[in-house]
Amino acid sequence: MTDDRERPTTAVDEQIDAAATDASAIDTTTWPANPRDALDAQEGVIRDAVLRMGTLVEAAIRRASRSLEAHDAALALDVIKGDAVINDAQRAVSRLISVAIATQSPVARDLRYLLTLDHVTYELERMGDHAASVAKQVLKLAPEPPLEGYVHLPEMAERAAVLVHGVLRALVESDAVRAREVAVEDDEIDRLYHATFDVVVELMRADPGNVERGTRIIIASHYLERIGDRSTNIAEDIVYLVTGDVEDLNP
């Protein structure tokens, strides 16, 4: 079994490693001669790379949560360092998309699909940043006793990871219905965020000694809430991809 503290770079498979190289190094002559087949092949590679990037983000969220609950500063530091891998993956996928557009000149739904995937990688990269930001708060919280069990942070983190997993599944299946369901599930993360804020403010009012820990809990909960919002953004992308309609799923 792989140690959870092992840096995320060990989980990045060969395709992501290859994608992290300069786009000019990609040998497009190996794609099928038929333009339709060639575009389908490239879209498949890009889709798989996006899903692997999403897997890294989901893992980062869960690892940040585990580091919080276990007071594990070393694991939190690994999450922070691992954000560079997610950044590399995002740049790699964007280069693959650029190559596909430049060499295949996609139009209509194919172009919309590639541009949607490009935006999805942007949202995933930002989620990775948010997971790292949670881990940065863990570094300060780890040496101290937990304040009120960190309130709702563990549940928020789990729900955020589930949202990422669910929205990626909706992307793979081009499922607009599931995408809308993911957006609705984000409402619970929002509720927990506001509940956390209210609880922590009361704890800080009751005891000034709670201020520093309470502030860090609020900051971490904000980043988890933003992960939920970005999952909703991806859900909106999926709805647009499938239906052609622009919908605000979290008004």
N, C-alpha and C positions, 0 to 999 in steps of 0.2 A: 504493500500500500504506500502511496506517495504521501510524504509528510505535508500537512497543510501549510507548514511554514516555508515550504520550498518556494522559491520565487516563481511567479507566473510564467516566466520565460520558458520554463520546462514544459509547460502545457501547450505552447504554440506549435502547431504541427508544421510539416514541411511546406504546405501550400502557403500559409501565412509568411513563413520565412522567405519563400520565393517572392511573394507579393511585396515584401518589404524592400526589395532591390529596386534600382532605378527602372522606370517603365521602359526605357530604351533597351533594356536587356531582355525584355520579353520577346520571344521568338514567335511573332504572329504568323509566320509562314507555315507553322505546324497546324493551324486551324484548318478545318475542312474547306475544300475549294468552293462548294456551294455557299453563296452568301447567307442564305437562311440558316443553314446548318452551322456556319461559322459564328453567326451572331448568337444562335441558341447556345453554342458551346461556351462562348465568352460570358454570356449572361449566367450560365450555370456555375462557372468558376467564381464569378463576382458574388452571386447569391450565397454560395457556400462560404466564401471569405467573410461576408457580412455576418452570417450566422456564427461563425467561429469567433468573430469579434464580439458579438453579443454574448457568447458563452463566457468570454473573459470578463465582460462587464458584470454579468450575473454573479460570477465567482467572486469578483472584487467586492461586491455589495455584501455577500454572505461572509466573506473573510473579515471585512471591516466590522460587521456585527459580532462575529465570534471573538474578535480581538477586544471588543468593548466588554462583552459579558465575562471574558476570561481574564480581564486586566492584562492583556498580552501586548505589551508595547512592541515586542519584536515582530509579531504578526502584523500589527498596524504599520510598522515601518516597511514591511514587505509589500503591503497594499500600496503604499505611497510610491515605492520604487517601481512596482509593477505597472503603474499608470503609464510609464514610458512605452511599454509593450503595446498597450491599447492605442496610444498615439501613433506608433509606428504602423499598426494595423490599419488605422483610419487613413493615413497617408497612402499606404499601399493600395487599398481598395480604390481610393480616388484616382490613383494613377491607372489602375486597371480599367476603370470606367472611362477615363480620358482616352485610353488606347482604343477601347471598343467604339467610342463615338467617332474618333478620328479615322479608324480603319474600316468601319462598317456603315457609317452614315445612317444610323437608325432614324426612323421617323415614327410618327403617330405613337401607338402604345409602347413600342420598344424604347423610344426615346424617353417617354414618360416614366417607364419602368427604371431605366438606368438613372435618371435624375432623381427619382424617388429613393433608390438605394443610396445614392450619394448623400442625400439629406439624412437618411437613416444613420449612416456612419457618423455624420456630424453630431446627431443627437446622442448616439452611443458614446462617442468620444467625450462629450460633455458629462454624461452619466459617470464615466470612468473618473473624470475630474472630481465629481461630487463624492464618489465613494472614497477617493483619496483624501478629500477634505474632511469627511467623517473620521477617517483614520488619523488625521492630524489632531483632531480633538481628542481621540482616544489616547494619543501619546501623553496628553496633559492630564486626562482623567484616570489613566491606569494606576498611578501610584496612590490615588486617594480612595477612600471607601465610597461605594456607589451611593449616589443620592436617590433615594426612593426607587431603587432598582432600575435607575435610568429611565423611570417613568415608562413611556411607550416606545422608546427607541428600538428595542429588539423586535417588537411586532411591526413597527414601521419598516425596518430593514427587510424583514422576511416578506412583507407584502410588496415592497419595492422590487425585490428579486423575482417574486412570482409574476409581477406585472411585466418585467422585462422578458421573462420566459414566454409569457402568454402572447405578448405583442409580436415577438419573433415568430411564434407558431402561426399567428394570423398572417404574417407577411409571407411565410413559406406557402401557405395554403390559399393566399389571396382571398382571405375571408373577411369581408367587410363587417359581417354580423359580429364575429368574434372581436374585431377591432373596436367596435362600439361598446362591447361588453367590457373590454379592458379599460376604456375611458371611464365607464361607470364605476369600476372597482377603484379607480384613483380617488373617488370621493371619500372612501374610508381612510386613505392615507391623509387626506386633507383634514378629516375629522380628528384623527389621532394627533396631527401636528398642532391643531388649535387646542386640543385637550392637554397636550404636553406643555404648551406655552402657559396655559392657565395654572396648571399644577405647579410648575416651576416658579412662576411669579409669586405664588402664595408661599412656597417654601423659602424663597429669598426674603420675602417680607417678614416671615416668622423668625428668620435667623440670618443676619448678615454674613455669617460664615459659609452660607450656602451659595453666595453670589457667584463666585468664580466657577464652581462646578455647574451651577444652574445655567449660567451664561453659555458654557460650552455645550451643555445638553440642548439648549435652544438652537444654537448654531448648527449642531449636528442634525437636529430634527428638520431644520430648514433645508439642508442639503438633501435629505431623504425625501422631503416633500417635492423638491425640484426634480428628483429622479422620476417620481410619479407623473409630474407635469410633462416631462420629456417623453415618457412612455405614451402619454396621450397625444403628443405631437406626432409620434410615429403612427399611432392609430389613425390620426387624421390623414396622414400620407397614404395609408393603406386604403382608406375609404375613397380618397381621390383617385388612386391608381385603379381601383376596381370599378368605380361608378362614374368617374369624371367630375364628380360634384365636390365642392369645397364645403366642408361641414365643420363647425366649431363644436367639438365634442366635450368641451369643458368650459362652458360660458360662465 
